[in-house]
């Protein structure tokens, strides 16, 4: 069986008998190399205890801080046909400048006098509504006059009833007086008859008393007829009140019916006026949409439609415009495992593509060409690339970002975390552990307070 552990020790001993081998083993550069290795080992050991700033790296691009400052497309709100371009790519436009003119293609809006015709219809309907309003007012006055006349007629009929009652009372008194006169005449006649029998009164006096008795009896019949006539007048006056009430109630009801009809027509006309006003405003606004204007100051990046006479639909993008005034920011993407380690307001170092930089991620103070930033927004939903989007704004306390930066330029970011020894960072990286959970000092002090 082979002795693999010793591996021919006899041959190795035989090599030492040669002078060349002895000279090689005694050369001084081996000692220098050993010293160099020892020095590097000591330096490496010291370096392992140097401070190292943990960080989260990310890559992204330059963007704008506010959504209204980012590149946008100008769209057509209506369908139409391209008639004339007023700008070309690269032109600077102010807010309200005309970019494109389109003509109408829908048959419902081809009439050039559509706005004026709609306005005339609207004015006619307004006059009709005013006429109905005047009719309603007139009928209100008529109803008021009918009510006043009814009130006067009722007062007149009530007066007639009072007169009839007084007349009945007067006639009743006259009947009682006539009956009293009949009793007196009858007593006088009986007394005259007795005296005539006794020979104390002549026959002429007896006849005179009989005549008075008959006259008194005739008067009582006349007074009773008057009393009946007065009662009939009272009944007629009461009937007249009912007739007046029914007559004027019918007149007022008819006038109110006409008033409600006029009100209904007025409301219907007002609804038609509102509809025409809506159409008139829509047509007027649509006429202004034939000229597509710039929404804000900026530069025309690209014309997305071309040619003359080409039809476009509503909502079609016409051109891309870049606002002239904007605040730059950087959008970067971090891994889901690093998301709990970042917060709003945390410091970040940024460097840009095409800008000379020397980056030491663990020693940010020794880096050159990096710029300070702070986190202003963190997206709570994962992006399509499987990472979370973080928006970084310039830090006002540090140097300003270069003015030569353009939107869309590439950028690299480093979010600074806790400071640890290098040996700990190497150990953490080899084991795949996440960085330390870092909490800014100012936040911890606020929480303690």
C-alpha positions, 0 to 999 in steps of 0.5 A, a space after each residue: 500500500 502507498 504511503 501518500 502522506 510522506 511522498 518520497 522524503 528521500 528525494 527532498 533530502 537529496 536536493 539539499 546537497 546541491 549548491 544551487 539549491 542552497 544558494 536559492 534558500 539563502 537569498 535575501 529577497 525571501 526575507 523581504 517578501 516575508 516582511 512585506 507579507 507580514 506588513 500587509 497582514 498587520 495593515 490588513 488587520 488594522 484596516 479591519 477595525 477601521 470605520 465603514 459606513 453601511 449603505 444601500 446602492 441604487 440606480 435610476 435616472 434624473 427626473 423632476 420633483 413635481 409631476 407637472 414639471 415632467 415631460 407631457 404630451 399635448 392631446 386633442 380633446 375633439 376629433 378633427 383634421 390637421 390643417 396647419 402647424 404653427 411650431 416645429 420640434 425644438 421651438 420654445 412656446 409660452 403658455 397659450 401659444 397655438 401649436 396646431 389648428 384642426 378643422 371639424 369632421 363631425 357632421 353635427 358641427 359642420 354648420 359654421 353658424 351653429 353657435 349663432 343659431 343656437 344663441 337665437 334659439 336660446 334668446 327666443 326661448 328666453 322671451 317665451 319664458 318671460 311671456 309665461 312669467 308675465 302671464 303667471 303674474 297677470 293671472 295672479 293679479 286676476 285671482 287677487 281681483 276675483 278674491 277681492 270682488 268675492 269678498 265685497 259681494 259676500 259683504 253685500 250679501 251679508 248686509 242684505 241678510 242683516 237687513 232682512 233680519 231687521 225687517 223681519 224683526 220690524 214686521 214681527 213687531 208690526 204684527 204684534 201691534 196689529 194683533 194688539 189693535 185687533 184686541 182693542 178694537 174687539 173690546 171696544 166693539 163688544 163694549 159698544 154692543 153692550 151699550 147699544 143693547 142698554 140704549 146708551 150708545 147709538 147704532 152709528 157708534 156700533 157700526 163705527 166700532 165694527 168698521 174699526 174692528 174689521 180694519 184692524 183684522 185687515 191690518 194684521 193680515 197685511 202685516 203677516 204678509 209683510 213678515 212672510 215676505 221679509 222671511 223670503 227675502 232672508 232666504 233669498 239673501 242666504 241663497 245669494 251668498 251660496 251662489 256668490 261663493 260658488 260663482 267666484 270659487 269657480 272663477 278663481 279655480 279656473 284662473 288658478 288652473 290657467 296659472 298652473 298651466 302657465 307655470 308648467 309651460 314656464 318651467 318647461 321653457 326654462 328647462 329648454 333654455 338651460 339645455 340651449 344655454 348648455 349647448 351654446 356654451 359647449 359649441 362656443 368652447 368647441 370652437 376654441 378647441 380647434 386651436 390646440 394650445 400649449 398648457 405651459 411654458 416649455 420646449 417642443 420635444 417631438 411632433 407625434 402627428 405629422 402631415 396636413 389633412 390627416 384625421 385624428 381622434 379625440 384624446 390623440 397625442 399631438 406633441 410632446 412638450 418639456 416644461 422650461 421651469 422645473 426642479 430636478 430630482 432623482 428616482 432610484 430603485 432599491 431592493 425589497 430587502 432594503 426597503 425597511 432601512 430607508 426613511 423620508 428625510 434620510 441623506 443620500 449621495 448621488 452621482 450622475 452619468 457623464 460627470 467625473 466621480 471617484 466613489 468610495 461607498 464606505 467612506 463617503 467623505 473621501 468621494 469626489 464628484 458626488 452630490 448630497 440629496 435627501 429622500 422625499 418620497 418612497 413608493 409603497 408598491 413594487 415596480 415592474 422591475 421588482 424593486 421599490 421606487 424612491 424619489 430623491 431631492 437635492 439637499 439645500 445644505 450641500 452644493 447645488 446639483 449641476 445645471 447641465 443635467 438633463 431629464 432622463 440622464 442616468 444616476 447612481 445613489 448611495 443611501 448612508 446607514 450605520 457606521 460599523 467596523 470593516 470586519 463586521 461589514 465583511 462578515 455581514 456580506 459573506 453571510 448575506 445579512 442585511 445592513 443594520 437597522 439605522 435610525 437617525 439621531 434627530 428622530 430618536 431624540 424627538 421620540 424620547 421627548 
